[in-house]
Amino acid sequence: MIRTADVNHFISQLAPLELAEDWDNVGLLVGDSAATVQRVMTCLTITPESAREAIDAKADLIVTHHPLPFRPLKRLTTDDPTGKILLQLIRANIAVISPHTAFDSASTGINQMLAERFSLENIKPLVVADDMAPHIGAGRTGSLARQTKFAALLEQAKSIFALPNIRYAGDLEQDIKCIAMACGSGGSFLNKAASAGCNALITGEATFHTCLEAKALDIGLVLLGHYTSERFALEVLADRLQKQFSEMAVWCSRNESDPIQFA
Protein backbone atom coordinates (compact mmCIF):
# COMPACT_ATOMS: atom_id res chain seq x y z
CA MET A 1 0.00 0.00 0.00
CA ILE A 2 1.41 3.38 -1.07
CA ARG A 3 0.58 6.42 1.01
CA THR A 4 0.74 10.11 0.18
CA ALA A 5 3.66 10.32 2.61
CA ASP A 6 5.60 7.72 0.59
CA VAL A 7 5.27 9.71 -2.61
CA ASN A 8 6.11 12.93 -0.79
CA HIS A 9 9.22 11.29 0.71
CA PHE A 10 10.39 10.12 -2.71
CA ILE A 11 9.91 13.58 -4.22
CA SER A 12 11.70 15.22 -1.28
CA GLN A 13 14.67 12.91 -1.90
CA LEU A 14 14.62 13.75 -5.60
CA ALA A 15 14.24 17.48 -4.89
CA PRO A 16 15.32 18.21 -1.28
CA LEU A 17 13.08 20.89 0.19
CA GLU A 18 16.06 22.82 1.56
CA LEU A 19 16.88 23.71 -2.05
CA ALA A 20 13.63 25.69 -2.34
CA GLU A 21 13.75 29.48 -2.27
CA ASP A 22 12.73 31.14 1.01
CA TRP A 23 9.63 32.66 -0.58
CA ASP A 24 8.40 29.37 -1.99
CA ASN A 25 5.68 26.99 -0.76
CA VAL A 26 6.77 23.40 -1.27
CA GLY A 27 6.01 19.88 -0.05
CA LEU A 28 2.61 18.40 0.81
CA LEU A 29 0.23 21.36 0.51
CA VAL A 30 -3.18 19.66 0.57
CA GLY A 31 -4.28 16.28 1.84
CA ASP A 32 -3.80 13.44 4.32
CA SER A 33 -0.26 12.07 4.44
CA ALA A 34 -1.63 8.68 5.56
CA ALA A 35 -4.11 8.35 2.68
CA THR A 36 -3.67 5.57 0.12
CA VAL A 37 -2.48 6.58 -3.34
CA GLN A 38 -3.26 4.58 -6.46
CA ARG A 39 -3.54 7.24 -9.18
CA VAL A 40 -1.23 10.24 -9.60
CA MET A 41 -1.23 13.07 -12.13
CA THR A 42 1.70 15.43 -12.64
CA CYS A 43 1.29 18.89 -14.16
CA LEU A 44 3.07 22.20 -14.45
CA THR A 45 0.16 24.18 -12.98
CA ILE A 46 -3.18 23.28 -11.45
CA THR A 47 -5.75 25.06 -13.61
CA PRO A 48 -9.52 24.52 -13.82
CA GLU A 49 -8.82 22.21 -16.80
CA SER A 50 -6.12 20.10 -15.16
CA ALA A 51 -8.09 19.95 -11.88
CA ARG A 52 -11.15 18.65 -13.76
CA GLU A 53 -8.95 16.08 -15.51
CA ALA A 54 -7.66 14.81 -12.16
CA ILE A 55 -11.16 14.66 -10.69
CA ASP A 56 -12.65 12.89 -13.71
CA ALA A 57 -9.77 10.39 -13.76
CA LYS A 58 -10.22 9.73 -10.03
CA ALA A 59 -6.68 10.76 -9.13
CA ASP A 60 -5.65 10.53 -5.49
CA LEU A 61 -2.77 12.96 -5.83
CA ILE A 62 -1.58 15.80 -8.05
CA VAL A 63 2.14 16.56 -8.18
CA THR A 64 2.27 20.09 -9.53
CA HIS A 65 5.37 22.15 -10.20
CA HIS A 66 3.72 25.47 -9.37
CA PRO A 67 2.30 25.41 -5.83
CA LEU A 68 -1.40 25.62 -5.03
CA PRO A 69 -1.89 27.43 -2.78
CA PHE A 70 1.16 29.61 -3.32
CA ARG A 71 0.39 32.49 -0.97
CA PRO A 72 -1.25 32.24 2.47
CA LEU A 73 -5.05 32.26 2.31
CA LYS A 74 -7.17 34.29 4.71
CA ARG A 75 -10.30 32.48 3.57
CA LEU A 76 -11.16 29.45 1.46
CA THR A 77 -14.26 30.07 -0.60
CA THR A 78 -15.51 29.59 -4.15
CA ASP A 79 -15.49 33.36 -4.65
CA ASP A 80 -11.93 33.30 -6.00
CA PRO A 81 -10.32 30.89 -8.53
CA THR A 82 -7.76 29.45 -6.12
CA GLY A 83 -10.32 28.72 -3.42
CA LYS A 84 -12.72 27.21 -5.95
CA ILE A 85 -10.11 24.78 -7.31
CA LEU A 86 -8.85 23.83 -3.84
CA LEU A 87 -12.36 23.10 -2.59
CA GLN A 88 -13.04 20.94 -5.65
CA LEU A 89 -9.87 18.94 -5.02
CA ILE A 90 -10.59 18.58 -1.31
CA ARG A 91 -14.12 17.32 -2.02
CA ALA A 92 -12.62 14.76 -4.39
CA ASN A 93 -10.02 13.70 -1.79
CA ILE A 94 -7.14 14.70 -4.06
CA ALA A 95 -3.89 15.65 -2.34
CA VAL A 96 -1.43 18.20 -3.73
CA ILE A 97 2.38 18.08 -3.61
CA SER A 98 4.66 20.73 -5.11
CA PRO A 99 8.48 20.59 -5.34
CA HIS A 100 8.74 23.88 -7.35
CA THR A 101 12.07 25.66 -6.88
CA ALA A 102 13.55 22.64 -5.10
CA PHE A 103 12.98 20.71 -8.35
CA ASP A 104 14.41 23.61 -10.36
CA SER A 105 17.71 23.38 -8.47
CA ALA A 106 17.96 19.63 -7.73
CA SER A 107 20.95 17.67 -9.03
CA THR A 108 18.63 15.91 -11.50
CA GLY A 109 16.11 18.73 -11.65
CA ILE A 110 14.81 21.01 -14.37
CA ASN A 111 17.86 23.21 -14.92
CA GLN A 112 20.14 20.19 -15.01
CA MET A 113 17.83 18.54 -17.55
CA LEU A 114 17.82 21.72 -19.64
CA ALA A 115 21.62 21.85 -19.66
CA GLU A 116 21.81 18.21 -20.69
CA ARG A 117 19.28 18.72 -23.50
CA PHE A 118 21.59 21.34 -24.95
CA SER A 119 24.52 18.89 -24.56
CA LEU A 120 26.50 21.26 -22.34
CA GLU A 121 29.78 20.12 -20.86
CA ASN A 122 31.21 20.85 -17.39
CA ILE A 123 27.74 21.57 -16.03
CA LYS A 124 27.59 23.21 -12.61
CA PRO A 125 25.21 25.43 -10.62
CA LEU A 126 25.07 29.08 -11.61
CA VAL A 127 24.38 30.16 -8.01
CA VAL A 128 25.79 28.21 -5.09
CA ALA A 129 24.56 29.08 -1.59
CA ASP A 130 27.19 29.40 1.13
CA ASP A 131 25.70 26.52 3.10
CA MET A 132 25.36 24.16 0.12
CA ALA A 133 27.78 21.68 -1.42
CA PRO A 134 29.61 23.03 -4.52
CA HIS A 135 27.56 20.85 -6.89
CA ILE A 136 24.22 22.06 -5.51
CA GLY A 137 22.58 25.38 -6.32
CA ALA A 138 20.26 27.38 -8.53
CA GLY A 139 20.44 27.56 -12.31
CA ARG A 140 23.12 25.88 -14.37
CA THR A 141 26.06 26.89 -16.51
CA GLY A 142 28.13 24.89 -18.94
CA SER A 143 30.02 25.01 -22.21
CA LEU A 144 29.28 23.87 -25.73
CA ALA A 145 31.70 21.35 -27.23
CA ARG A 146 32.28 23.83 -30.06
CA GLN A 147 31.75 27.56 -30.30
CA THR A 148 28.68 28.47 -32.32
CA LYS A 149 26.76 31.51 -33.47
CA PHE A 150 23.79 32.78 -31.49
CA ALA A 151 21.56 32.14 -34.52
CA ALA A 152 22.58 28.47 -34.46
CA LEU A 153 21.79 28.24 -30.74
CA LEU A 154 18.30 29.57 -31.42
CA GLU A 155 17.80 26.94 -34.12
CA GLN A 156 18.99 24.27 -31.71
CA ALA A 157 16.47 25.45 -29.11
CA LYS A 158 13.67 25.38 -31.67
CA SER A 159 14.64 21.85 -32.68
CA ILE A 160 14.90 20.50 -29.11
CA PHE A 161 11.45 21.76 -28.15
CA ALA A 162 9.76 21.58 -31.57
CA LEU A 163 9.06 25.32 -31.54
CA PRO A 164 7.90 27.02 -34.75
CA ASN A 165 9.36 30.32 -33.52
CA ILE A 166 11.26 31.64 -30.54
CA ARG A 167 11.72 34.98 -28.81
CA TYR A 168 15.21 36.28 -28.22
CA ALA A 169 17.31 39.36 -27.54
CA GLY A 170 20.81 39.69 -28.91
CA ASP A 171 23.09 39.65 -31.92
CA LEU A 172 22.52 36.66 -34.19
CA GLU A 173 26.19 36.73 -35.26
CA GLN A 174 27.54 36.68 -31.70
CA ASP A 175 29.89 33.80 -30.85
CA ILE A 176 28.50 31.52 -28.12
CA LYS A 177 30.50 29.10 -26.00
CA CYS A 178 29.43 29.38 -22.34
CA ILE A 179 25.71 29.18 -21.59
CA ALA A 180 23.60 29.72 -18.47
CA MET A 181 20.26 28.00 -17.81
CA ALA A 182 17.41 29.29 -15.63
CA CYS A 183 13.98 27.77 -16.19
CA GLY A 184 10.74 29.68 -15.76
CA SER A 185 11.03 33.39 -14.97
CA GLY A 186 14.81 33.33 -14.95
CA GLY A 187 15.70 36.84 -16.04
CA SER A 188 16.92 37.63 -12.53
CA PHE A 189 19.88 35.31 -13.18
CA LEU A 190 21.26 37.59 -15.91
CA ASN A 191 23.93 39.27 -13.77
CA LYS A 192 25.05 35.92 -12.38
CA ALA A 193 25.35 34.66 -15.95
CA ALA A 194 27.48 37.71 -16.80
CA SER A 195 29.70 37.15 -13.75
CA ALA A 196 30.19 33.52 -14.81
CA GLY A 197 31.42 34.67 -18.22
CA CYS A 198 28.41 33.30 -20.12
CA ASN A 199 27.65 34.46 -23.66
CA ALA A 200 24.00 33.37 -23.50
CA LEU A 201 21.21 32.78 -21.00
CA ILE A 202 18.45 30.32 -21.83
CA THR A 203 15.33 30.90 -19.77
CA GLY A 204 11.56 30.86 -19.97
CA GLU A 205 10.73 34.54 -19.80
CA ALA A 206 12.26 37.87 -18.85
CA THR A 207 11.10 41.47 -18.53
CA PHE A 208 11.57 44.11 -21.22
CA HIS A 209 14.24 45.84 -19.16
CA THR A 210 16.10 42.57 -18.60
CA CYS A 211 16.18 42.10 -22.37
CA LEU A 212 17.68 45.57 -22.76
CA GLU A 213 20.24 44.83 -20.06
CA ALA A 214 21.16 41.53 -21.75
CA LYS A 215 21.89 43.38 -25.00
CA ALA A 216 24.01 45.92 -23.11
CA LEU A 217 25.98 43.05 -21.53
CA ASP A 218 26.40 41.27 -24.90
CA ILE A 219 24.59 38.22 -23.58
CA GLY A 220 22.24 36.47 -25.98
CA LEU A 221 18.90 35.89 -24.27
CA VAL A 222 16.86 32.87 -25.39
CA LEU A 223 13.22 33.02 -24.26
CA LEU A 224 11.73 29.54 -24.57
CA GLY A 225 8.49 30.52 -22.84
CA HIS A 226 7.73 29.70 -19.22
CA TYR A 227 5.64 26.66 -20.16
CA THR A 228 8.17 25.22 -22.60
CA SER A 229 11.11 25.67 -20.24
CA GLU A 230 9.48 23.59 -17.48
CA ARG A 231 6.60 21.43 -18.70
CA PHE A 232 8.84 18.72 -20.22
CA ALA A 233 10.28 18.01 -16.78
CA LEU A 234 6.85 17.10 -15.40
CA GLU A 235 6.66 14.39 -18.05
CA VAL A 236 10.04 13.12 -16.87
CA LEU A 237 8.84 13.27 -13.27
CA ALA A 238 5.78 11.17 -14.15
CA ASP A 239 8.10 8.54 -15.62
CA ARG A 240 10.27 8.58 -12.50
CA LEU A 241 7.27 8.16 -10.23
CA GLN A 242 5.94 5.30 -12.37
CA LYS A 243 9.30 3.54 -12.21
CA GLN A 244 9.55 3.98 -8.43
CA PHE A 245 5.92 2.99 -7.71
CA SER A 246 5.08 0.46 -10.41
CA GLU A 247 1.73 -0.44 -8.83
CA MET A 248 0.46 3.14 -9.19
CA ALA A 249 -1.07 4.63 -12.33
CA VAL A 250 0.89 7.81 -13.14
CA TRP A 251 0.41 10.23 -16.02
CA CYS A 252 1.27 13.80 -16.94
CA SER A 253 -1.76 16.00 -17.52
CA ARG A 254 -3.16 15.65 -21.02
CA ASN A 255 -5.38 18.74 -20.75
CA GLU A 256 -2.64 21.19 -19.82
CA SER A 257 -1.43 23.65 -22.44
CA ASP A 258 0.52 26.86 -22.75
CA PRO A 259 -1.85 29.77 -22.02
CA ILE A 260 0.22 32.03 -24.30
CA GLN A 261 -0.69 31.60 -27.96
CA PHE A 262 0.40 33.24 -31.20
CA ALA A 263 -2.14 34.68 -33.65
C-alpha positions in Angstrom: 0.0 0.0 0.0 1.4 3.4 -1.1 0.6 6.4 1.0 0.7 10.1 0.2 3.7 10.3 2.6 5.6 7.7 0.6 5.3 9.7 -2.6 6.1 12.9 -0.8 9.2 11.3 0.7 10.4 10.1 -2.7 9.9 13.6 -4.2 11.7 15.2 -1.3 14.7 12.9 -1.9 14.6 13.8 -5.6 14.2 17.5 -4.9 15.3 18.2 -1.3 13.1 20.9 0.2 16.1 22.8 1.6 16.9 23.7 -2.1 13.6 25.7 -2.3 13.7 29.5 -2.3 12.7 31.1 1.0 9.6 32.7 -0.6 8.4 29.4 -2.0 5.7 27.0 -0.8 6.8 23.4 -1.3 6.0 19.9 0.0 2.6 18.4 0.8 0.2 21.4 0.5 -3.2 19.7 0.6 -4.3 16.3 1.8 -3.8 13.4 4.3 -0.3 12.1 4.4 -1.6 8.7 5.6 -4.1 8.3 2.7 -3.7 5.6 0.1 -2.5 6.6 -3.3 -3.3 4.6 -6.5 -3.5 7.2 -9.2 -1.2 10.2 -9.6 -1.2 13.1 -12.1 1.7 15.4 -12.6 1.3 18.9 -14.2 3.1 22.2 -14.5 0.2 24.2 -13.0 -3.2 23.3 -11.5 -5.8 25.1 -13.6 -9.5 24.5 -13.8 -8.8 22.2 -16.8 -6.1 20.1 -15.2 -8.1 19.9 -11.9 -11.2 18.7 -13.8 -9.0 16.1 -15.5 -7.7 14.8 -12.2 -11.2 14.7 -10.7 -12.6 12.9 -13.7 -9.8 10.4 -13.8 -10.2 9.7 -10.0 -6.7 10.8 -9.1 -5.7 10.5 -5.5 -2.8 13.0 -5.8 -1.6 15.8 -8.1 2.1 16.6 -8.2 2.3 20.1 -9.5 5.4 22.1 -10.2 3.7 25.5 -9.4 2.3 25.4 -5.8 -1.4 25.6 -5.0 -1.9 27.4 -2.8 1.2 29.6 -3.3 0.4 32.5 -1.0 -1.2 32.2 2.5 -5.0 32.3 2.3 -7.2 34.3 4.7 -10.3 32.5 3.6 -11.2 29.5 1.5 -14.3 30.1 -0.6 -15.5 29.6 -4.1 -15.5 33.4 -4.7 -11.9 33.3 -6.0 -10.3 30.9 -8.5 -7.8 29.5 -6.1 -10.3 28.7 -3.4 -12.7 27.2 -5.9 -10.1 24.8 -7.3 -8.9 23.8 -3.8 -12.4 23.1 -2.6 -13.0 20.9 -5.7 -9.9 18.9 -5.0 -10.6 18.6 -1.3 -14.1 17.3 -2.0 -12.6 14.8 -4.4 -10.0 13.7 -1.8 -7.1 14.7 -4.1 -3.9 15.7 -2.3 -1.4 18.2 -3.7 2.4 18.1 -3.6 4.7 20.7 -5.1 8.5 20.6 -5.3 8.7 23.9 -7.4 12.1 25.7 -6.9 13.6 22.6 -5.1 13.0 20.7 -8.3 14.4 23.6 -10.4 17.7 23.4 -8.5 18.0 19.6 -7.7 20.9 17.7 -9.0 18.6 15.9 -11.5 16.1 18.7 -11.6 14.8 21.0 -14.4 17.9 23.2 -14.9 20.1 20.2 -15.0 17.8 18.5 -17.6 17.8 21.7 -19.6 21.6 21.9 -19.7 21.8 18.2 -20.7 19.3 18.7 -23.5 21.6 21.3 -25.0 24.5 18.9 -24.6 26.5 21.3 -22.3 29.8 20.1 -20.9 31.2 20.8 -17.4 27.7 21.6 -16.0 27.6 23.2 -12.6 25.2 25.4 -10.6 25.1 29.1 -11.6 24.4 30.2 -8.0 25.8 28.2 -5.1 24.6 29.1 -1.6 27.2 29.4 1.1 25.7 26.5 3.1 25.4 24.2 0.1 27.8 21.7 -1.4 29.6 23.0 -4.5 27.6 20.9 -6.9 24.2 22.1 -5.5 22.6 25.4 -6.3 20.3 27.4 -8.5 20.4 27.6 -12.3 23.1 25.9 -14.4 26.1 26.9 -16.5 28.1 24.9 -18.9 30.0 25.0 -22.2 29.3 23.9 -25.7 31.7 21.3 -27.2 32.3 23.8 -30.1 31.7 27.6 -30.3 28.7 28.5 -32.3 26.8 31.5 -33.5 23.8 32.8 -31.5 21.6 32.1 -34.5 22.6 28.5 -34.5 21.8 28.2 -30.7 18.3 29.6 -31.4 17.8 26.9 -34.1 19.0 24.3 -31.7 16.5 25.5 -29.1 13.7 25.4 -31.7 14.6 21.8 -32.7 14.9 20.5 -29.1 11.4 21.8 -28.1 9.8 21.6 -31.6 9.1 25.3 -31.5 7.9 27.0 -34.7 9.4 30.3 -33.5 11.3 31.6 -30.5 11.7 35.0 -28.8 15.2 36.3 -28.2 17.3 39.4 -27.5 20.8 39.7 -28.9 23.1 39.7 -31.9 22.5 36.7 -34.2 26.2 36.7 -35.3 27.5 36.7 -31.7 29.9 33.8 -30.8 28.5 31.5 -28.1 30.5 29.1 -26.0 29.4 29.4 -22.3 25.7 29.2 -21.6 23.6 29.7 -18.5 20.3 28.0 -17.8 17.4 29.3 -15.6 14.0 27.8 -16.2 10.7 29.7 -15.8 11.0 33.4 -15.0 14.8 33.3 -14.9 15.7 36.8 -16.0 16.9 37.6 -12.5 19.9 35.3 -13.2 21.3 37.6 -15.9 23.9 39.3 -13.8 25.0 35.9 -12.4 25.4 34.7 -16.0 27.5 37.7 -16.8 29.7 37.1 -13.7 30.2 33.5 -14.8 31.4 34.7 -18.2 28.4 33.3 -20.1 27.7 34.5 -23.7 24.0 33.4 -23.5 21.2 32.8 -21.0 18.5 30.3 -21.8 15.3 30.9 -19.8 11.6 30.9 -20.0 10.7 34.5 -19.8 12.3 37.9 -18.9 11.1 41.5 -18.5 11.6 44.1 -21.2 14.2 45.8 -19.2 16.1 42.6 -18.6 16.2 42.1 -22.4 17.7 45.6 -22.8 20.2 44.8 -20.1 21.2 41.5 -21.7 21.9 43.4 -25.0 24.0 45.9 -23.1 26.0 43.1 -21.5 26.4 41.3 -24.9 24.6 38.2 -23.6 22.2 36.5 -26.0 18.9 35.9 -24.3 16.9 32.9 -25.4 13.2 33.0 -24.3 11.7 29.5 -24.6 8.5 30.5 -22.8 7.7 29.7 -19.2 5.6 26.7 -20.2 8.2 25.2 -22.6 11.1 25.7 -20.2 9.5 23.6 -17.5 6.6 21.4 -18.7 8.8 18.7 -20.2 10.3 18.0 -16.8 6.9 17.1 -15.4 6.7 14.4 -18.1 10.0 13.1 -16.9 8.8 13.3 -13.3 5.8 11.2 -14.1 8.1 8.5 -15.6 10.3 8.6 -12.5 7.3 8.2 -10.2 5.9 5.3 -12.4 9.3 3.5 -12.2 9.5 4.0 -8.4 5.9 3.0 -7.7 5.1 0.5 -10.4 1.7 -0.4 -8.8 0.5 3.1 -9.2 -1.1 4.6 -12.3 0.9 7.8 -13.1 0.4 10.2 -16.0 1.3 13.8 -16.9 -1.8 16.0 -17.5 -3.2 15.6 -21.0 -5.4 18.7 -20.7 -2.6 21.2 -19.8 -1.4 23.6 -22.4 0.5 26.9 -22.8 -1.8 29.8 -22.0 0.2 32.0 -24.3 -0.7 31.6 -28.0 0.4 33.2 -31.2 -2.1 34.7 -33.7 
